[in-house]
Amino acid sequence: MSACAGRNEPPPDLVTPEIPAPLLAPVPVPDRAVASVADAAALLTDYHLALEAANGRISAVGAILACWSALGQGADGCAEEE
């Protein structure tokens, strides 16, 4: 990009995509006392939900970066998923 600027012109400011802070926050590790098989099943469910939350955040960050890349290549905009 700096090659496009004139010799006496400063290079353009680089802008980065904004990633919302909640998407960058770690997903807490489930913590549950296990005294029975039912407790173990509940803990396994907690871990499954935490994994889904973490993977959802990773997917959301990936979508933001993909949209940002597409915008840089001349795309009109990105559709928001519901």
VOBA-1610 file (N, C-alpha, C; in pm, whole numbers, padded with zeros to 5 digits, always signed):
BEGIN
Met+00082-00119+00000Met+00000+00000+00000Met+00087+00126+00000Ser+00200+00123+00067Ser+00280+00244+00071Ser+00338+00278-00066Ala+00349+00180-00155Ala+00401+00207-00289Ala+00303+00292-00370Cys+00177+00293-00331Cys+00075+00370-00403Cys+00080+00518-00365Ala+00137+00551-00252Ala+00142+00689-00207Ala+00257+00762-00278Gly+00242+00893-00291Gly+00348+00973-00349Gly+00467+00978-00255Arg+00577+01026-00304Arg+00698+01028-00222Arg+00683+01114-00097Asn+00608+01223-00107Asn+00595+01313+00008Asn+00465+01292+00085Glu+00390+01189+00049Glu+00264+01161+00118Glu+00285+01049+00219Pro+00224+01060+00336Pro+00236+00950+00433Pro+00154+00830+00385Pro+00195+00710+00423Pro+00116+00593+00383Pro-00022+00599+00448Pro-00121+00534+00389Pro-00255+00536+00447Pro-00258+00466+00582Asp-00349+00509+00668Asp-00365+00445+00798Asp-00424+00306+00778Leu-00368+00210+00848Leu-00422+00075+00843Leu-00533+00064+00946Val-00642+00003+00906Val-00756-00015+00994Val-00776-00164+01014Thr-00801-00203+01137Thr-00822-00344+01166Thr-00967-00368+01206Pro-01015-00490+01185Pro-01153-00518+01222Pro-01170-00514+01373Glu-01288-00475+01416Glu-01316-00470+01559Glu-01379-00602+01601Ile-01313-00671+01693Ile-01364-00796+01748Ile-01423-00763+01885Pro-01553-00787+01906Pro-01614-00757+02036Pro-01545-00833+02149Ala-01523-00764+02260Ala-01452-00823+02374Ala-01512-00955+02422Pro-01644-00971+02427Pro-01697-01099+02474Pro-01652-01219+02388Leu-01623-01195+02261Leu-01578-01304+02176Leu-01434-01344+02208Leu-01359-01255+02271Leu-01220-01284+02304Leu-01203-01333+02448Ala-01311-01330+02524Ala-01304-01374+02664Ala-01301-01527+02670Pro-01221-01582+02759Pro-01219-01728+02771Pro-01352-01781+02824Val-01387-01901+02781Val-01505-01968+02834Val-01461-02041+02960Pro-01529-02016+03073Pro-01485-02080+03198Pro-01496-02232+03193Val-01402-02297+03258Val-01405-02442+03269Val-01513-02479+03371Pro-01603-02569+03334Pro-01707-02608+03429Pro-01647-02666+03556Asp-01707-02632+03667Asp-01659-02679+03797Asp-01780-02729+03875Arg-01788-02857+03892Arg-01902-02917+03960Arg-01850-03035+04041Ala-01896-03047+04164Ala-01860-03162+04246Ala-01929-03286+04190Val-01855-03394+04184Val-01910-03519+04132Val-01915-03621+04244Ala-02039-03654+04286Ala-02058-03753+04391Ala-02143-03870+04343Ser-02197-03857+04222Ser-02282-03963+04171Ser-02272-03966+04019Val-02331-04068+03961Val-02333-04078+03815Val-02412-03962+03756Ala-02517-03920+03822Ala-02595-03806+03774Ala-02510-03679+03774Asp-02426-03662+03878Asp-02337-03546+03883Asp-02235-03551+03768Ala-02184-03671+03739Ala-02088-03687+03630Ala-02154-03653+03497Ala-02278-03696+03479Ala-02350-03665+03356Ala-02374-03515+03344Ala-02407-03450+03455Ala-02429-03306+03454Ala-02299-03232+03422Leu-02187-03280+03475Leu-02057-03218+03446Leu-02023-03236+03298Leu-02049-03353+03244Leu-02025-03376+03103Leu-02109-03282+03017Thr-02232-03260+03057Thr-02320-03165+02986Thr-02264-03024+02995Asp-02215-02987+03114Asp-02154-02855+03131Asp-02035-02837+03038Tyr-01951-02940+03027Tyr-01835-02932+02938Tyr-01879-02921+02793His-01981-02995+02755His-02032-02988+02619His-02082-02847+02586Leu-02155-02786+02678Leu-02206-02650+02656Leu-02092-02548+02649Ala-01990-02567+02734Ala-01874-02477+02731Ala-01799-02490+02599Leu-01785-02613+02550Leu-01718-02635+02422Leu-01796-02571+02308Glu-01928-02585+02310Glu-02011-02521+02208Glu-01996-02369+02212Ala-01991-02311+02333Ala-01975-02166+02347Ala-01840-02122+02291Ala-01733-02195+02325Ala-01600-02160+02276Ala-01593-02172+02124Asn-01647-02280+02069Asn-01646-02297+01923Asn-01731-02191+01854Gly-01840-02150+01917Gly-01922-02043+01861Gly-01846-01912+01855Arg-01770-01884+01958Arg-01690-01761+01958Arg-01583-01765+01850Ile-01519-01880+01835Ile-01416-01894+01731Ile-01480-01873+01593Ser-01596-01932+01572Ser-01666-01916+01444Ser-01704-01771+01419Ala-01748-01702+01524Ala-01787-01561+01508Ala-01667-01475+01472Val-01553-01498+01537Val-01432-01423+01503Val-01392-01453+01359Gly-01400-01579+01319Gly-01368-01616+01181Gly-01460-01547+01082Ala-01588-01538+01114Ala-01683-01471+01025Ala-01652-01321+01014Ile-01615-01259+01125Ile-01580-01117+01122Ile-01457-01095+01034Leu-01357-01180+01050Leu-01235-01166+00969Leu-01262-01196+00822Ala-01346-01293+00793Ala-01380-01324+00654Ala-01456-01207+00591Cys-01547-01149+00665Cys-01622-01033+00615Cys-01526-00917+00590Trp-01437-00894+00682Trp-01340-00785+00669Trp-01255-00806+00544Ser-01214-00930+00521Ser-01134-00961+00404Ser-01216-00938+00276Ala-01341-00979+00278Ala-01428-00961+00161Ala-01450-00813+00133Leu-01466-00733+00238Leu-01485-00589+00219Leu-01362-00527+00156Gly-01245-00576+00194Gly-01121-00526+00136Gly-01106-00562-00010Gln-01181-00663-00053Gln-01175-00706-00192Gln-01293-00650-00272Gly-01364-00552-00215Gly-01467-00484-00289Gly-01609-00534-00266Ala-01630-00622-00168Ala-01766-00669-00140Ala-01849-00555-00084Asp-01980-00560-00106Asp-02069-00454-00060Asp-02087-00453+00090Gly-02091-00565+00153Gly-02115-00574+00296Gly-02133-00720+00334Cys-02155-00742+00461Cys-02171-00879+00509Cys-02306-00892+00575Ala-02371-01002+00550Ala-02501-01029+00611Ala-02481-01075+00754Glu-02567-01024+00841Glu-02563-01068+00980Glu-02645-01195+00995Glu-02589-01290+01068Glu-02663-01414+01093Glu-02745-01397+01218Glu-02858-01463+01218Glu-02945-01455+01336Glu-02928-01576+01421
//
